[in-house]
Amino acid sequence: MTGILTHPSMDIIEDRTNVDEAAEERLEETSRDGLRRIERGLAAQAIAAALESDSEPVALRHRGQVIWAQPLNTRRFVQAMAPHICFN
């Protein structure tokens, strides 16, 4: 059995068997399309949670057309997405 040194201030991990087994129980196989569906679903939920429903839509002009955008509360958006985002 070999140890893995992760950082000088951390302990040496002697046995990774339990870590690997626990991870395998929570993992499932997916595809890029599956990940994109998950991403779209999470983004839709976060946007719905962050919409400023009491604010008037804002007119955004793009290529001669007008897009009516509903303002978002960015703090609520970040809070809704935070549990699902990894910054590694």
C-alpha positions in Angstrom: 0.0 0.0 0.0 1.4 3.4 -0.9 0.6 6.7 0.7 -0.3 9.8 -1.2 1.1 13.1 -0.1 -1.4 15.9 -0.9 0.1 18.9 0.7 2.8 19.4 3.4 0.2 20.6 5.9 -2.1 17.7 5.3 -1.9 14.1 6.5 -0.8 11.2 4.3 -3.7 9.2 2.9 -2.8 5.5 3.3 -5.8 3.8 1.8 -7.9 5.2 -1.1 -10.2 2.1 -1.3 -13.1 3.6 0.8 -12.8 6.9 -1.1 -13.0 5.3 -4.5 -16.0 3.0 -3.5 -17.9 6.0 -2.1 -17.3 8.0 -5.3 -18.5 5.1 -7.5 -21.8 4.8 -5.6 -22.6 8.5 -6.5 -21.4 8.5 -10.0 -23.3 7.6 -13.1 -22.3 7.6 -16.8 -23.4 10.5 -18.9 -22.7 12.1 -22.3 -21.9 15.6 -23.4 -25.6 16.0 -24.4 -26.6 14.8 -21.0 -24.3 17.4 -19.3 -25.7 20.1 -21.5 -29.3 19.2 -20.6 -28.3 19.3 -16.9 -26.6 22.7 -17.4 -29.6 24.1 -19.2 -32.0 22.9 -16.5 -29.9 24.4 -13.7 -29.5 27.7 -15.6 -33.3 27.9 -16.2 -34.0 27.3 -12.5 -31.4 29.9 -11.4 -32.8 32.4 -13.8 -36.4 31.8 -12.7 -35.2 32.3 -9.1 -33.4 35.5 -9.9 -36.0 37.3 -12.1 -37.0 40.7 -10.8 -40.7 40.2 -11.4 -41.6 43.7 -10.1 -39.2 45.4 -12.6 -40.3 46.5 -16.0 -38.7 44.7 -19.0 -35.8 46.5 -20.7 -35.6 47.0 -24.4 -32.3 45.7 -25.9 -31.8 46.6 -29.6 -29.8 44.1 -31.6 -29.5 44.0 -35.4 -32.5 46.2 -35.9 -34.7 44.1 -33.6 -35.8 44.7 -30.0 -35.4 42.0 -27.3 -37.4 42.6 -24.2 -35.3 41.4 -21.3 -36.4 40.9 -17.7 -33.8 42.2 -15.2 -32.2 39.7 -13.0 -31.1 40.0 -9.4 -27.5 38.9 -9.8 -27.0 38.1 -6.1 -30.0 35.7 -6.2 -28.7 34.2 -9.5 -25.2 33.5 -8.0 -26.8 32.1 -4.8 -29.0 29.8 -6.9 -26.1 28.6 -9.0 -23.4 28.3 -6.3 -24.3 24.8 -5.1 -23.8 23.5 -8.7 -20.6 25.3 -9.8 -17.1 24.1 -9.2 -14.3 26.7 -9.4 -11.4 24.2 -9.8 
